[in-house]
Amino acid sequence: EIVHITGFVTLVGSLIVLDLRLLGLSQALPVRALAHHVLPWSVGALLLIVPTGLLMFIAHAGDMIGNTAFITKMTLLCCAAINAAVFHAGVFRSAAAWDSSVAVPAAARLHALISLLIWVGVLACGRLLAYV
């Protein structure tokens, strides 16, 4: 469980840094350069999270299947994956045009805001698993 939590902290921490940059903080940092540094940490964290999450699920599958917090967490994780895929396939492809500018496109800011909200929900649901 501690490896799963460590992975989540690493993943969410790296994503928060990028999301906050897209929302206007640390404007001196080019978006693509920041993404180049934090996204490998996100991928590494996923390599920890997925197998440990599967092992924890297998150990408690009977309890998790009907658990509202678990179902909500998994739904939010799917939403996070979709949001990231749409962001990277869409607005991020043109990041070179607005990489260092102060004006990040509204679509990128929207994806960042959605990402932050989703990850807060994922973390809350993960914590609630012990109580629901």
Backbone torsions as a table, in degrees:
resi	resn	phi	psi	omega
1	GLU	NA	-37.3	-178.7
2	ILE	-65.6	-33.4	177.2
3	VAL	-67.5	-39.1	177.8
4	HIS	-62.7	-46.3	-179.9
5	ILE	-65.3	-42.5	178.0
6	THR	-61.1	-42.3	176.8
7	GLY	-61.4	-42.9	179.5
8	PHE	-65.1	-40.8	178.5
9	VAL	-61.3	-42.7	179.3
10	THR	-65.3	-46.0	180.0
11	LEU	-62.0	-54.3	-176.2
12	VAL	-65.5	-38.7	177.8
13	GLY	-60.2	-45.4	-179.5
14	SER	-67.7	-37.4	179.7
15	LEU	-70.8	-36.7	178.0
16	ILE	-61.9	-41.9	178.8
17	VAL	-58.3	-47.7	-179.6
18	LEU	-67.9	-43.1	179.8
19	ASP	-61.5	-42.6	179.6
20	LEU	-66.1	-35.0	175.1
21	ARG	-63.3	-42.8	179.2
22	LEU	-65.0	-28.7	179.2
23	LEU	-84.9	0.1	171.9
24	GLY	117.0	-5.2	177.8
25	LEU	-81.7	152.8	177.8
26	SER	50.9	52.7	-175.8
27	GLN	-64.9	-15.6	178.7
28	ALA	-72.3	-18.3	179.5
29	LEU	-87.0	123.5	175.4
30	PRO	-63.9	136.9	-176.2
31	VAL	-59.8	-46.4	-177.4
32	ARG	-65.9	-37.3	178.1
33	ALA	-65.7	-42.5	177.9
34	LEU	-63.4	-45.2	178.8
35	ALA	-61.0	-38.9	179.3
36	HIS	-60.4	-32.4	-178.9
37	HIS	-86.9	-35.5	-174.2
38	VAL	-93.7	-28.5	-176.9
39	LEU	-65.5	-34.6	173.8
40	PRO	-60.9	-33.3	176.0
41	TRP	-66.1	-37.6	177.9
42	SER	-63.9	-44.0	179.3
43	VAL	-63.8	-44.8	177.4
44	GLY	-59.9	-40.8	178.8
45	ALA	-63.9	-40.1	177.3
46	LEU	-61.4	-34.2	177.7
47	LEU	-66.6	-21.8	173.6
48	LEU	-87.7	-41.8	-172.2
49	ILE	-68.5	-46.3	-173.2
50	VAL	-62.1	-53.9	-178.8
51	PRO	-67.2	-36.7	179.4
52	THR	-69.9	-35.6	176.1
53	GLY	-64.5	-41.4	177.1
54	LEU	-62.9	-42.4	179.0
55	LEU	-63.8	-41.2	178.6
56	MET	-66.9	-37.5	177.7
57	PHE	-64.2	-47.0	-179.6
58	ILE	-58.1	-40.0	-178.4
59	ALA	-68.1	-26.1	-175.8
60	HIS	-132.6	31.5	-174.8
61	ALA	-55.4	-42.5	-179.0
62	GLY	-60.0	-38.7	179.3
63	ASP	-75.5	-34.7	-173.0
64	MET	-78.6	-35.0	-174.0
65	ILE	-52.9	-42.3	-178.2
66	GLY	-99.1	5.9	-176.0
67	ASN	-81.2	119.5	-177.5
68	THR	-60.3	-40.3	179.5
69	ALA	-63.9	-40.1	179.2
70	PHE	-66.1	-46.3	-179.5
71	ILE	-62.0	-42.5	178.2
72	THR	-64.7	-42.2	178.6
73	LYS	-60.5	-45.8	-179.4
74	MET	-65.1	-38.1	177.1
75	THR	-63.7	-44.5	178.6
76	LEU	-64.9	-37.1	176.8
77	LEU	-62.4	-39.7	175.8
78	CYS	-63.7	-41.5	177.8
79	CYS	-63.3	-39.8	178.2
80	ALA	-63.3	-42.1	179.5
81	ALA	-64.2	-42.5	178.7
82	ILE	-64.5	-45.1	179.3
83	ASN	-59.5	-45.0	-179.9
84	ALA	-65.3	-42.5	-179.4
85	ALA	-63.5	-44.3	179.4
86	VAL	-65.3	-40.7	178.6
87	PHE	-61.2	-50.1	-176.1
88	HIS	-70.7	-33.2	178.7
89	ALA	-80.5	-18.5	-175.8
90	GLY	-109.2	-102.5	-169.9
91	VAL	-62.5	-31.1	-178.7
92	PHE	-68.7	-24.2	178.9
93	ARG	-63.9	-24.9	178.7
94	SER	-101.2	18.6	-176.1
95	ALA	-60.6	-26.8	179.1
96	ALA	-58.9	-31.4	-178.1
97	ALA	-74.6	-28.0	-177.5
98	TRP	-126.3	14.3	-174.7
99	ASP	-50.1	-50.6	-175.5
100	SER	-106.2	1.9	-177.4
101	SER	-78.9	159.0	177.7
102	VAL	-72.6	-32.0	-174.7
103	ALA	-90.6	92.6	172.9
104	VAL	-76.1	136.6	-179.1
105	PRO	-56.2	148.6	-179.6
106	ALA	-57.4	-36.4	-180.0
107	ALA	-62.9	-40.4	179.0
108	ALA	-66.8	-40.9	178.0
109	ARG	-64.3	-38.7	178.7
110	LEU	-64.1	-44.5	177.6
111	HIS	-60.5	-40.5	179.9
112	ALA	-64.8	-43.9	178.9
113	LEU	-63.7	-45.0	177.3
114	ILE	-60.0	-43.6	179.3
115	SER	-58.8	-48.9	179.6
116	LEU	-58.6	-45.4	-179.2
117	LEU	-64.5	-42.3	179.0
118	ILE	-61.7	-46.8	-176.4
119	TRP	-68.1	-32.3	172.7
120	VAL	-62.1	-42.9	178.0
121	GLY	-63.9	-41.7	179.0
122	VAL	-62.0	-46.0	-179.8
123	LEU	-63.8	-42.1	179.3
124	ALA	-63.6	-44.5	179.1
125	CYS	-64.5	-39.8	178.0
126	GLY	-61.0	-39.7	178.9
127	ARG	-70.8	-36.6	-179.0
128	LEU	-70.7	-17.5	-178.6
129	LEU	-53.5	-33.5	-178.6
130	ALA	-74.4	-17.5	-172.6
131	TYR	-112.8	-14.1	-175.3
132	VAL	-103.0	NA	NA
